[in-house]
């Protein structure tokens, strides 16, 4: 799927906005519930893709957490969906919460 030159050069303002940790924590339960509903409505192949995305993101976050635990300098993106320990824990648990683990 081709993208227009405008999209390639103009970042999404939503992606550049500062993420408020409290708002993220408040939104995560509702988002998780909606993802659960979406997951239940997907075909087997679509559910496998969603499972792969969610599980990969969780594993990546776990690896970053392990690296940062031993690092002298902690790398932190200026915009991070994993802004607080509560959010990180919920994201790490998301594959299990959505039933993507065996």
GUPAMI-309064 format. One record per residue: chain; x, y, z of N, C-alpha, C, O in turn. Coordinates in Angstrom, 1 decimal, padded with zeros to 4 digits. Layout:
N
+------+--------+--------+--------+--------+--------+--------+--------+--------+--------+--------+--------+--------+
! unit !    n.u !    n.v !    n.w !   ca.u !   ca.v !   ca.w !    c.u !    c.v !    c.w !    o.u !    o.v !    o.w !
+------+--------+--------+--------+--------+--------+--------+--------+--------+--------+--------+--------+--------+
!    A !      X !      Y !      Z !      X !      Y !      Z !      X !      Y !      Z !      X !      Y !      Z !
...
+------+--------+--------+--------+--------+--------+--------+--------+--------+--------+--------+--------+--------+
END
This chain:
102
+------+--------+--------+--------+--------+--------+--------+--------+--------+--------+--------+--------+--------+
! unit !    n.u !    n.v !    n.w !   ca.u !   ca.v !   ca.w !    c.u !    c.v !    c.w !    o.u !    o.v !    o.w !
+------+--------+--------+--------+--------+--------+--------+--------+--------+--------+--------+--------+--------+
!    A !  000.8 ! -001.2 !  000.0 !  000.0 !  000.0 !  000.0 !  000.9 !  001.2 !  000.0 !  001.7 !  001.4 !  000.9 !
!    A !  000.7 !  002.1 ! -001.0 !  001.5 !  003.3 ! -001.1 !  001.0 !  004.4 ! -000.1 ! -000.2 !  004.4 !  000.2 !
!    A !  002.0 !  005.2 !  000.3 !  001.6 !  006.3 !  001.2 !  001.9 !  007.6 !  000.5 !  002.8 !  007.6 ! -000.4 !
!    A !  001.1 !  008.6 !  000.8 !  001.3 !  009.9 !  000.1 !  002.6 !  010.5 !  000.7 !  003.0 !  010.2 !  001.8 !
!    A !  003.2 !  011.4 ! -000.1 !  004.4 !  012.1 !  000.4 !  004.2 !  012.9 !  001.7 !  005.0 !  013.0 !  002.5 !
!    A !  002.9 !  013.4 !  001.8 !  002.6 !  014.2 !  003.0 !  002.7 !  013.3 !  004.3 !  003.2 !  013.8 !  005.3 !
!    A !  002.2 !  012.1 !  004.2 !  002.3 !  011.2 !  005.4 !  003.7 !  010.8 !  005.7 !  004.1 !  010.6 !  006.9 !
!    A !  004.5 !  010.7 !  004.7 !  005.9 !  010.3 !  004.9 !  006.7 !  011.4 !  005.6 !  007.7 !  011.1 !  006.3 !
!    A !  006.4 !  012.7 !  005.4 !  007.1 !  013.8 !  005.9 !  006.5 !  014.5 !  007.1 !  007.1 !  015.2 !  007.9 !
!    A !  005.2 !  014.2 !  007.3 !  004.5 !  014.9 !  008.5 !  004.1 !  013.8 !  009.5 !  003.2 !  013.0 !  009.3 !
!    A !  004.8 !  013.8 !  010.6 !  004.5 !  012.8 !  011.6 !  003.1 !  013.0 !  012.2 !  002.6 !  014.1 !  012.2 !
!    A !  002.5 !  012.0 !  012.7 !  001.2 !  012.1 !  013.4 !  001.4 !  012.9 !  014.7 !  002.1 !  012.5 !  015.5 !
!    A !  000.6 !  014.0 !  014.8 !  000.7 !  014.8 !  016.0 !  000.4 !  013.9 !  017.3 !  000.9 !  014.2 !  018.4 !
!    A ! -000.4 !  012.9 !  017.2 ! -000.8 !  012.1 !  018.3 !  000.5 !  011.3 !  018.8 !  000.7 !  011.1 !  020.0 !
!    A !  001.4 !  011.0 !  017.9 !  002.6 !  010.3 !  018.3 !  003.6 !  011.2 !  018.9 !  004.4 !  010.8 !  019.7 !
!    A !  003.5 !  012.5 !  018.6 !  004.5 !  013.5 !  019.2 !  004.0 !  014.1 !  020.5 !  004.7 !  014.7 !  021.2 !
!    A !  002.7 !  013.8 !  020.8 !  002.2 !  014.4 !  022.1 !  002.8 !  013.8 !  023.3 !  003.1 !  012.6 !  023.3 !
!    A !  002.9 !  014.6 !  024.3 !  003.4 !  014.0 !  025.6 !  002.4 !  013.1 !  026.1 !  001.2 !  013.4 !  026.2 !
!    A !  002.8 !  011.9 !  026.5 !  001.9 !  011.0 !  027.1 !  001.8 !  011.2 !  028.6 !  002.8 !  011.1 !  029.3 !
!    A !  000.6 !  011.4 !  029.1 !  000.4 !  011.5 !  030.6 !  000.3 !  010.2 !  031.2 ! -000.6 !  009.4 !  030.9 !
!    A !  001.2 !  009.9 !  032.2 !  001.2 !  008.6 !  032.8 ! -000.1 !  008.2 !  033.5 ! -000.6 !  007.1 !  033.4 !
!    A ! -000.7 !  009.2 !  034.1 ! -002.0 !  008.9 !  034.8 ! -003.1 !  008.6 !  033.8 ! -003.9 !  007.7 !  034.0 !
!    A ! -003.1 !  009.3 !  032.7 ! -004.1 !  009.0 !  031.6 ! -003.9 !  007.6 !  031.0 ! -004.8 !  006.9 !  030.7 !
!    A ! -002.6 !  007.3 !  030.8 ! -002.3 !  005.9 !  030.3 ! -002.7 !  004.9 !  031.3 ! -003.3 !  003.9 !  030.9 !
!    A ! -002.4 !  005.0 !  032.6 ! -002.9 !  004.0 !  033.6 ! -004.4 !  003.9 !  033.6 ! -004.9 !  002.8 !  033.7 !
!    A ! -005.1 !  005.0 !  033.5 ! -006.5 !  005.0 !  033.5 ! -007.1 !  004.3 !  032.3 ! -008.2 !  003.7 !  032.3 !
!    A ! -006.5 !  004.5 !  031.1 ! -007.0 !  004.0 !  029.9 ! -006.7 !  002.5 !  029.7 ! -007.4 !  001.8 !  028.9 !
!    A ! -005.6 !  002.0 !  030.3 ! -005.2 !  000.6 !  030.0 ! -006.2 ! -000.4 !  030.3 ! -006.4 ! -001.4 !  029.5 !
!    A ! -007.0 ! -000.4 !  031.4 ! -008.0 ! -001.4 !  031.6 ! -009.1 ! -001.4 !  030.6 ! -009.5 ! -002.5 !  030.1 !
!    A ! -009.5 ! -000.3 !  030.1 ! -010.5 ! -000.2 !  029.1 ! -010.0 ! -000.7 !  027.8 ! -010.6 ! -001.4 !  027.0 !
!    A ! -008.8 ! -000.3 !  027.5 ! -008.1 ! -000.8 !  026.2 ! -007.9 ! -002.3 !  026.2 ! -008.2 ! -002.9 !  025.2 !
!    A ! -007.5 ! -002.8 !  027.4 ! -007.4 ! -004.3 !  027.5 ! -008.7 ! -005.0 !  027.3 ! -008.7 ! -006.0 !  026.6 !
!    A ! -009.8 ! -004.4 !  027.8 ! -011.1 ! -005.0 !  027.7 ! -011.5 ! -005.0 !  026.2 ! -012.0 ! -006.0 !  025.7 !
!    A ! -011.2 ! -003.9 !  025.5 ! -011.6 ! -003.8 !  024.1 ! -010.7 ! -004.7 !  023.2 ! -011.2 ! -005.3 !  022.3 !
!    A ! -009.4 ! -004.8 !  023.6 ! -008.6 ! -005.8 !  022.9 ! -009.1 ! -007.2 !  023.0 ! -009.0 ! -008.0 !  022.1 !
!    A ! -009.6 ! -007.5 !  024.2 ! -010.2 ! -008.9 !  024.5 ! -011.4 ! -009.1 !  023.6 ! -011.5 ! -010.2 !  023.1 !
!    A ! -012.2 ! -008.1 !  023.5 ! -013.4 ! -008.2 !  022.6 ! -013.0 ! -008.4 !  021.2 ! -013.6 ! -009.2 !  020.5 !
!    A ! -012.1 ! -007.6 !  020.8 ! -011.6 ! -007.7 !  019.4 ! -011.0 ! -009.0 !  019.1 ! -011.3 ! -009.7 !  018.1 !
!    A ! -010.2 ! -009.5 !  020.0 ! -009.6 ! -010.8 !  019.9 ! -010.6 ! -011.9 !  019.7 ! -010.4 ! -012.8 !  018.9 !
!    A ! -011.7 ! -011.9 !  020.5 ! -012.7 ! -012.9 !  020.4 ! -013.4 ! -012.8 !  019.1 ! -014.0 ! -013.9 !  018.6 !
!    A ! -013.4 ! -011.7 !  018.4 ! -014.2 ! -011.5 !  017.1 ! -013.3 ! -011.9 !  015.9 ! -013.8 ! -011.9 !  014.8 !
!    A ! -012.0 ! -012.1 !  016.1 ! -011.1 ! -012.3 !  015.0 ! -011.1 ! -013.8 !  014.5 ! -011.5 ! -014.7 !  015.2 !
!    A ! -010.7 ! -013.9 !  013.2 ! -010.5 ! -015.3 !  012.7 ! -009.3 ! -015.9 !  013.4 ! -008.6 ! -015.2 !  014.0 !
!    A ! -009.1 ! -017.1 !  013.2 ! -008.0 ! -017.8 !  013.8 ! -006.7 ! -017.2 !  013.3 ! -005.7 ! -017.0 !  014.1 !
!    A ! -006.6 ! -016.9 !  012.0 ! -005.3 ! -016.3 !  011.5 ! -005.1 ! -014.9 !  012.0 ! -004.0 ! -014.5 !  012.4 !
!    A ! -006.2 ! -014.1 !  012.1 ! -006.1 ! -012.7 !  012.6 ! -005.7 ! -012.8 !  014.1 ! -004.9 ! -011.9 !  014.5 !
!    A ! -006.3 ! -013.7 !  014.8 ! -005.9 ! -013.8 !  016.2 ! -004.5 ! -014.2 !  016.4 ! -003.8 ! -013.7 !  017.4 !
!    A ! -004.0 ! -015.0 !  015.5 ! -002.6 ! -015.4 !  015.6 ! -001.7 ! -014.2 !  015.4 ! -000.6 ! -014.1 !  016.0 !
!    A ! -002.0 ! -013.4 !  014.5 ! -001.2 ! -012.2 !  014.2 ! -001.3 ! -011.2 !  015.4 ! -000.3 ! -010.7 !  015.8 !
!    A ! -002.5 ! -011.0 !  015.9 ! -002.6 ! -010.1 !  017.1 ! -001.8 ! -010.7 !  018.3 ! -001.1 ! -010.0 !  019.0 !
!    A ! -001.9 ! -012.0 !  018.5 ! -001.1 ! -012.7 !  019.5 !  000.4 ! -012.4 !  019.3 !  001.1 ! -012.1 !  020.3 !
!    A !  000.8 ! -012.6 !  018.1 !  002.2 ! -012.4 !  017.8 !  002.7 ! -010.9 !  018.1 !  003.8 ! -010.7 !  018.7 !
!    A !  001.9 ! -010.0 !  017.8 !  002.2 ! -008.5 !  018.0 !  002.2 ! -008.3 !  019.5 !  003.2 ! -007.7 !  020.0 !
!    A !  001.2 ! -008.7 !  020.2 !  001.1 ! -008.4 !  021.7 !  002.2 ! -009.1 !  022.4 !  002.9 ! -008.6 !  023.3 !
!    A !  002.5 ! -010.4 !  022.1 !  003.5 ! -011.2 !  022.7 !  004.9 ! -010.6 !  022.4 !  005.7 ! -010.5 !  023.3 !
!    A !  005.1 ! -010.3 !  021.2 !  006.4 ! -009.7 !  020.8 !  006.7 ! -008.4 !  021.6 !  007.8 ! -008.2 !  022.1 !
!    A !  005.7 ! -007.5 !  021.7 !  005.8 ! -006.3 !  022.4 !  006.1 ! -006.5 !  023.9 !  007.0 ! -005.8 !  024.5 !
!    A !  005.4 ! -007.5 !  024.4 !  005.7 ! -007.8 !  025.8 !  007.1 ! -008.4 !  026.1 !  007.8 ! -008.0 !  027.0 !
!    A !  007.5 ! -009.2 !  025.2 !  008.9 ! -009.8 !  025.3 !  009.9 ! -008.7 !  025.1 !  011.0 ! -008.7 !  025.8 !
!    A !  009.7 ! -007.8 !  024.2 !  010.6 ! -006.7 !  024.0 !  010.7 ! -005.8 !  025.2 !  011.8 ! -005.4 !  025.6 !
!    A !  009.6 ! -005.5 !  025.8 !  009.6 ! -004.7 !  027.0 !  010.3 ! -005.4 !  028.2 !  011.0 ! -004.7 !  028.9 !
!    A !  010.1 ! -006.7 !  028.3 !  010.8 ! -007.5 !  029.3 !  012.3 ! -007.4 !  029.1 !  013.1 ! -007.2 !  030.1 !
!    A !  012.8 ! -007.5 !  027.8 !  014.2 ! -007.4 !  027.6 !  014.7 ! -006.0 !  027.9 !  015.8 ! -005.9 !  028.5 !
!    A !  014.0 ! -005.0 !  027.6 !  014.4 ! -003.6 !  027.9 !  014.5 ! -003.5 !  029.4 !  015.4 ! -002.8 !  029.9 !
!    A !  013.5 ! -004.0 !  030.1 !  013.5 ! -003.9 !  031.6 !  014.7 ! -004.6 !  032.2 !  015.3 ! -004.1 !  033.1 !
!    A !  015.1 ! -005.8 !  031.6 !  016.2 ! -006.5 !  032.1 !  017.5 ! -005.8 !  031.8 !  018.4 ! -005.7 !  032.7 !
!    A !  017.6 ! -005.2 !  030.7 !  018.8 ! -004.4 !  030.3 !  019.0 ! -003.2 !  031.2 !  020.0 ! -002.9 !  031.7 !
!    A !  017.9 ! -002.5 !  031.4 !  017.9 ! -001.3 !  032.3 !  018.2 ! -001.6 !  033.7 !  018.7 ! -000.8 !  034.4 !
!    A !  017.8 ! -002.8 !  034.2 !  018.0 ! -003.2 !  035.6 !  019.5 ! -003.3 !  035.9 !  020.0 ! -003.0 !  037.0 !
!    A !  020.3 ! -003.6 !  034.8 !  021.8 ! -003.7 !  035.0 !  022.6 ! -002.6 !  034.5 !  023.8 ! -002.6 !  034.6 !
!    A !  022.0 ! -001.7 !  033.8 !  022.7 ! -000.6 !  033.1 !  023.1 !  000.5 !  034.1 !  022.4 !  000.8 !  035.1 !
!    A !  024.2 !  001.2 !  033.8 !  024.6 !  002.4 !  034.5 !  023.7 !  003.5 !  034.1 !  023.4 !  004.4 !  034.9 !
!    A !  023.4 !  003.6 !  032.8 !  022.5 !  004.6 !  032.3 !  021.3 !  003.9 !  031.8 !  021.3 !  002.9 !  031.0 !
!    A !  020.1 !  004.5 !  032.1 !  018.8 !  003.9 !  031.7 !  018.4 !  004.7 !  030.5 !  018.2 !  005.9 !  030.5 !
!    A !  018.2 !  003.9 !  029.4 !  017.6 !  004.6 !  028.2 !  016.1 !  004.7 !  028.3 !  015.4 !  003.7 !  028.7 !
!    A !  015.6 !  005.8 !  028.0 !  014.2 !  006.1 !  028.1 !  013.8 !  006.9 !  026.9 !  014.3 !  008.0 !  026.7 !
!    A !  012.8 !  006.4 !  026.1 !  012.3 !  007.2 !  025.0 !  011.6 !  008.4 !  025.6 !  011.0 !  008.3 !  026.6 !
!    A !  011.6 !  009.6 !  024.9 !  010.9 !  010.7 !  025.4 !  009.4 !  010.5 !  025.5 !  008.7 !  011.0 !  026.3 !
!    A !  008.9 !  009.6 !  024.6 !  007.5 !  009.2 !  024.6 !  007.4 !  007.7 !  024.8 !  007.9 !  006.9 !  024.0 !
!    A !  006.9 !  007.3 !  025.9 !  006.9 !  005.9 !  026.3 !  005.6 !  005.5 !  026.8 !  005.1 !  006.0 !  027.8 !
!    A !  005.0 !  004.5 !  026.2 !  003.7 !  003.9 !  026.7 !  003.9 !  003.1 !  028.0 !  003.0 !  002.9 !  028.7 !
!    A !  005.2 !  002.8 !  028.2 !  005.5 !  002.1 !  029.5 !  006.1 !  003.0 !  030.5 !  007.2 !  002.8 !  031.0 !
!    A !  005.4 !  004.1 !  030.8 !  005.9 !  005.2 !  031.5 !  006.0 !  004.9 !  033.0 !  006.9 !  005.5 !  033.7 !
!    A !  005.3 !  004.0 !  033.5 !  005.3 !  003.8 !  035.0 !  005.4 !  002.3 !  035.3 !  005.1 !  001.5 !  034.4 !
!    A !  005.8 !  001.9 !  036.5 !  005.9 !  000.5 !  036.8 !  004.5 ! -000.2 !  036.6 !  004.4 ! -001.4 !  036.2 !
!    A !  003.4 !  000.5 !  037.0 !  002.1 ! -000.1 !  036.9 !  001.8 ! -000.4 !  035.4 !  001.3 ! -001.5 !  035.1 !
!    A !  002.1 !  000.5 !  034.5 !  001.8 !  000.3 !  033.1 !  002.7 ! -000.8 !  032.6 !  002.2 ! -001.7 !  031.8 !
!    A !  004.0 ! -000.8 !  032.9 !  004.9 ! -001.9 !  032.5 !  004.4 ! -003.2 !  032.9 !  004.4 ! -004.2 !  032.1 !
!    A !  003.9 ! -003.4 !  034.1 !  003.4 ! -004.7 !  034.6 !  002.2 ! -005.1 !  033.8 !  002.1 ! -006.3 !  033.4 !
!    A !  001.3 ! -004.2 !  033.6 !  000.1 ! -004.5 !  032.8 !  000.4 ! -004.9 !  031.4 ! -000.2 ! -005.8 !  030.8 !
!    A !  001.4 ! -004.2 !  030.8 !  001.8 ! -004.6 !  029.4 !  002.5 ! -005.9 !  029.4 !  002.3 ! -006.7 !  028.5 !
!    A !  003.3 ! -006.2 !  030.4 !  004.0 ! -007.5 !  030.5 !  003.0 ! -008.6 !  030.6 !  003.2 ! -009.7 !  030.1 !
!    A !  001.9 ! -008.4 !  031.3 !  000.9 ! -009.4 !  031.6 ! -000.2 ! -009.5 !  030.4 ! -001.0 ! -010.4 !  030.4 !
!    A ! -000.1 ! -008.5 !  029.5 ! -001.2 ! -008.5 !  028.5 ! -001.3 ! -009.7 !  027.7 ! -002.5 ! -010.1 !  027.4 !
!    A ! -000.3 ! -010.4 !  027.2 ! -000.5 ! -011.7 !  026.5 ! -001.3 ! -012.7 !  027.3 ! -002.2 ! -013.3 !  026.8 !
!    A ! -001.0 ! -012.8 !  028.6 ! -001.7 ! -013.8 !  029.4 ! -003.2 ! -013.3 !  029.6 ! -004.1 ! -014.1 !  029.6 !
!    A ! -003.3 ! -012.0 !  029.9 ! -004.7 ! -011.4 !  030.1 ! -005.6 ! -011.6 !  028.9 ! -006.8 ! -011.9 !  029.1 !
!    A ! -005.0 ! -011.5 !  027.7 ! -005.8 ! -011.7 !  026.5 ! -005.9 ! -013.2 !  026.1 ! -006.5 ! -013.5 !  025.0 !
!    A ! -005.3 ! -014.1 !  026.8 ! -005.4 ! -015.5 !  026.5 ! -004.4 ! -016.0 !  025.4 ! -004.7 ! -017.0 !  024.7 !
!    A ! -003.3 ! -015.3 !  025.2 ! -002.4 ! -015.6 !  024.2 ! -001.3 ! -016.5 !  024.7 ! -000.4 ! -016.9 !  023.9 !
!    A ! -001.3 ! -017.0 !  025.9 ! -000.3 ! -017.9 !  026.4 ! -000.9 ! -019.2 !  026.6 ! -002.1 ! -019.4 !  026.8 !
!    A ! -000.1 ! -020.2 !  026.6 ! -000.6 ! -021.6 !  026.8 ! -000.4 ! -022.0 !  028.2 ! -000.7 ! -023.2 !  028.6 !
+------+--------+--------+--------+--------+--------+--------+--------+--------+--------+--------+--------+--------+
END
